Amino acid sequence: MNARSEPPDEPAPAGLLTPSGPASKSVTPSASGAPARPPLLREFLLVAALFLVYKGGRRLATGHSEAALRNGRDVWELERLLRLPGEGAVQSLLLHGEGLVRLANTYYAAVHFPATAAFLIWLYLRRPVHYRWARRVLAAVTAAALVLHLAFPLAPPRMLAATGLVDTARVYGPSVYGPPETDTLSNQFAAMPSLHFGWALMVAIGLVVATRSRWRLLWLLHPLLTLLVIVGTANHFWLDAIVAAALLGTALAILRLPRPACRPPGVPTVPPCRGGSARPTGPARRGPEETGEAGAGGEELVGARR
């Protein structure tokens, strides 16, 4: 893929997740002024490794069912102490119709990975600078989540009798999980934080920052819908999503979106550098004294200056 064939990466809207301090890094554009994309094969291997670490790390947290169930009861009681709304209020809305609850289960099972992959592919093709930023943030959030999964195994609310919630995927389908004792493909005791919500929120924020459409804030409906789905299907507590949002906020505060650098000389449009104004792209027009083209009037002027 050639960076020259794509339009230049658009700068992020002012004041939105962009660094302003002197420590922020700038992105060097290619000769055409468009930021160069990272090598495709390298990025494919990096994202594949991230996915494998995500799946493998979740598997490491299996075998802690007693601790996970105990932690689940503690989280449920903490939510009641904090007066958070009950997860059952959302689930009761889904259970009004079998078609609606099946749609929610399908959204939970089928949207998570494809939406994130499509987001990264689009950024890679159209916004290389934003792609690097989003990939680093997602990697940081995922790594922090895996540490929490290992340190704090947590059973989802659908496994706790005290919640009174229905396991909608098991009852209505489709389901991505088997019985916890025999499911060797996933760790069902890794509910906190919810990467379903954390990744969805990053997808929305990344698209809001990387696009210019007046309707771009509608991307925030994706994490909102994801939140209602993961809670309504009893796969996550409210606190799972809150912790995921906190991890993402920390990652965004540390891993800032790079500041676009000025384009090289000769490019028709040169954006102003920080702390200065745009300079003309062509050669500077020299004065009569420099060119030796001063004529009679110019000679008198030079003499007067002397």
C-alpha positions in Angstrom: 0.0 0.0 0.0 1.4 3.3 -1.0 0.9 6.4 1.3 1.0 8.6 -1.8 -2.3 7.3 -3.0 -4.2 8.3 0.1 -5.2 11.8 1.3 -3.1 13.3 4.1 -4.0 12.3 7.6 -6.4 14.9 9.0 -5.4 16.6 12.2 -7.6 15.8 15.2 -10.1 18.5 16.2 -8.6 21.1 18.4 -8.8 20.4 22.2 -9.8 16.7 21.7 -7.2 14.2 23.0 -4.3 16.0 21.4 -1.2 16.9 23.2 -0.1 20.5 23.7 3.0 20.2 25.8 6.6 20.2 24.5 7.0 16.5 25.3 4.5 15.4 22.7 6.0 13.8 19.6 5.3 14.9 16.1 4.7 12.7 13.1 7.0 13.0 10.2 5.1 13.0 6.9 6.3 11.4 3.7 7.6 13.4 0.7 4.0 13.9 -0.4 3.0 15.3 3.0 0.9 12.3 4.0 2.1 10.2 7.0 3.6 6.9 5.9 1.8 3.8 6.9 3.7 1.2 9.0 4.6 -2.0 7.1 1.5 -4.2 6.6 3.1 -7.5 7.5 4.5 -6.2 10.7 1.2 -4.7 11.8 -0.6 -7.9 10.9 1.8 -9.9 13.1 1.5 -7.4 15.9 -2.3 -7.5 16.0 -2.3 -11.3 15.7 0.1 -11.5 18.6 -2.2 -9.1 20.6 -5.1 -11.4 19.9 -3.2 -14.5 20.9 -2.0 -12.9 24.1 -5.6 -11.9 24.9 -6.9 -15.4 24.4 -3.9 -17.1 26.1 -3.9 -14.7 29.0 -7.6 -15.3 29.7 -6.9 -19.1 29.7 -4.3 -18.6 32.4 -7.0 -17.3 34.8 -9.1 -20.5 34.6 -9.5 -22.9 37.5 -10.4 -20.3 40.1 -14.2 -20.9 40.2 -14.5 -20.6 44.0 -12.6 -17.3 44.2 -14.5 -16.0 41.1 -17.9 -16.8 42.6 -16.9 -15.2 45.9 -15.7 -12.1 44.2 -18.9 -12.0 42.2 -21.0 -11.9 45.3 -18.8 -9.1 46.7 -19.2 -7.0 43.6 -22.9 -7.5 43.6 -23.1 -6.3 47.2 -20.8 -3.4 46.5 -23.0 -2.2 43.7 -26.0 -2.3 46.0 -24.0 -0.3 48.6 -23.1 2.2 45.9 -26.8 2.3 44.9 -26.1 1.5 41.3 -29.2 0.5 39.2 -29.8 -3.2 39.2 -28.7 -5.2 36.1 -32.2 -6.8 36.2 -33.8 -3.5 35.1 -32.0 -3.7 31.7 -32.6 -7.5 31.4 -36.3 -7.1 31.9 -36.5 -4.8 28.9 -34.8 -7.5 26.7 -37.0 -10.2 28.0 -40.2 -8.5 26.7 -39.6 -10.3 23.3 -37.7 -13.4 22.3 -36.5 -11.7 19.1 -35.0 -8.8 21.1 -33.1 -11.0 23.5 -31.8 -13.1 20.6 -30.6 -9.9 18.9 -28.8 -8.9 22.0 -27.1 -12.3 22.3 -26.1 -12.1 18.7 -24.7 -8.6 19.1 -22.6 -9.8 22.1 -21.3 -12.8 20.2 -20.7 -11.3 16.7 -19.9 -7.6 17.0 -17.0 -7.4 19.4 -14.0 -8.6 17.4 -15.2 -7.7 13.8 -16.0 -4.1 14.8 -12.6 -3.6 16.4 -10.9 -5.2 13.4 -12.8 -3.1 10.9 -11.9 0.0 13.0 -8.2 -0.8 12.9 -8.2 -1.6 9.2 -10.0 1.6 8.3 -7.5 3.7 10.4 -4.6 1.9 8.8 -5.8 2.7 5.3 -7.1 6.2 5.9 -5.6 7.6 9.1 -2.1 6.1 9.7 -1.3 8.4 12.6 -4.5 7.6 14.4 -4.0 3.9 13.7 -0.7 3.8 15.6 -2.3 5.7 18.5 -5.4 3.5 18.6 -3.3 0.3 18.4 -1.1 1.3 21.3 -4.1 2.3 23.4 -5.9 -1.0 22.8 -2.7 -2.9 23.5 -2.2 -1.1 26.8 -5.8 -1.5 27.9 -5.8 -5.2 27.0 -2.6 -5.8 28.9 -3.9 -4.1 32.0 -7.1 -6.1 31.7 -5.3 -9.4 31.6 -3.4 -8.5 34.8 -6.7 -7.8 36.5 -8.2 -11.0 35.2 -5.4 -12.9 36.8 -5.4 -11.0 40.0 -9.2 -10.7 40.5 -11.1 -13.6 38.9 -14.7 -12.7 38.7 -17.8 -14.7 37.8 -20.4 -12.9 35.7 -23.8 -12.1 37.2 -25.5 -14.9 35.2 -23.7 -17.4 37.3 -24.8 -16.0 40.7 -28.2 -17.1 42.1 -28.3 -14.0 44.3 -28.7 -11.7 41.3 -31.9 -13.5 40.0 -30.7 -12.9 36.4 -31.3 -15.2 33.5 -28.4 -16.6 31.4 -30.0 -15.3 28.2 -27.5 -16.9 25.8 -28.0 -20.4 27.3 -31.8 -20.1 27.4 -32.5 -18.3 24.1 -29.2 -18.5 22.2 -26.9 -18.0 20.4 -24.2 -18.6 23.0 -20.4 -18.3 22.7 -19.8 -20.1 26.0 -20.2 -23.7 27.0 -20.6 -25.1 30.6 -17.8 -23.4 32.7 -16.4 -26.8 33.8 -15.9 -28.1 30.2 -15.3 -24.8 28.2 -11.7 -25.0 27.2 -11.9 -22.1 24.6 -12.5 -19.2 26.9 -12.3 -18.1 30.5 -15.7 -17.2 31.9 -14.3 -15.9 35.1 -12.6 -12.9 33.6 -15.6 -10.5 33.8 -13.7 -7.5 35.2 -12.9 -5.3 33.4 -15.2 -5.8 30.4 -13.1 -5.6 27.2 -16.3 -5.8 25.3 -17.1 -2.3 26.6 -13.5 -1.0 26.7 -12.8 -1.8 23.1 -16.2 -0.5 22.0 -15.6 2.8 23.8 -12.1 3.1 22.1 -13.6 2.4 18.7 -16.1 5.2 19.2 -13.5 7.7 20.6 -11.1 6.9 17.8 -13.7 7.5 15.1 -14.9 10.7 16.7 -11.3 12.0 16.8 -10.3 10.7 13.3 -13.3 11.9 11.3 -14.8 15.3 10.6 -18.5 14.5 9.9 -21.0 16.6 11.9 -22.6 13.2 12.8 -19.5 11.6 14.2 -20.7 11.8 17.8 -23.2 9.1 16.8 -20.4 6.6 17.0 -20.8 6.8 20.8 -24.0 4.8 20.3 -21.8 1.7 19.8 -20.4 1.6 23.4 -23.8 2.6 24.8 -25.5 -0.3 23.0 -22.6 -2.6 24.0 -23.1 -1.6 27.6 -26.8 -2.3 27.6 -26.1 -5.7 25.9 -23.4 -6.9 28.2 -25.5 -5.9 31.3 -28.8 -7.1 29.9 -27.5 -10.5 28.9 -26.0 -10.9 32.5 -22.5 -11.2 31.1 -21.1 -8.3 33.1 -21.8 -6.1 36.1 -22.0 -2.3 35.8 -18.7 -2.1 37.6 -17.0 -4.2 35.0 -17.7 -1.5 32.4 -16.7 1.3 34.9 -13.3 -0.3 35.5 -12.8 -0.7 31.7 -13.6 3.0 31.1 -11.2 3.9 33.9 -8.4 1.8 32.3 -9.1 3.4 28.9 -9.1 6.9 30.3 -5.7 6.2 31.9 -4.3 4.9 28.7 -5.6 7.9 26.7 -4.0 10.3 29.2 -0.6 8.6 28.9 -0.6 7.7 25.2 -1.5 10.9 23.5 -2.3 11.3 19.8 0.9 12.6 18.1 1.0 16.2 16.9 1.1 16.5 13.1 4.4 17.9 11.9 4.9 20.6 9.3 5.1 19.3 5.7 8.5 19.4 4.0 9.4 22.3 1.7 7.9 22.3 -1.7 4.5 21.0 -0.6 1.8 23.5 -1.8 0.1 23.7 1.6 2.2 24.0 4.7 0.3 23.9 8.1 1.6 26.3 10.7 4.1 24.9 13.2 3.4 25.3 16.9 4.7 28.6 18.1 5.0 30.1 14.6 3.2 30.9 11.5 3.1 29.3 8.1 6.0 30.1 5.8 5.7 30.6 2.0 6.4 27.4 0.1 8.2 29.0 -2.8 11.6 30.7 -2.8 11.6 33.9 -0.9 11.6 37.0 -3.1 14.8 38.9 -2.8 15.1 42.6 -2.6 16.8 44.8 -5.2 20.0 45.0 -3.3 20.3 41.2 -3.3 19.5 40.7 -7.0 21.5 43.6 -8.3 18.5 44.8 -10.3 18.1 48.1 -8.5 18.2 50.6 -11.5 18.9 54.3 -11.0 16.4 54.9 -8.3 17.7 51.8 -6.5 21.3 53.1 -6.6 20.2 56.4 -5.1 18.3 54.5 -2.4 21.4 52.4 -1.6 23.5 55.5 -1.5 21.1 57.2 0.9 21.2 54.2 3.2 24.9 54.2 3.3 
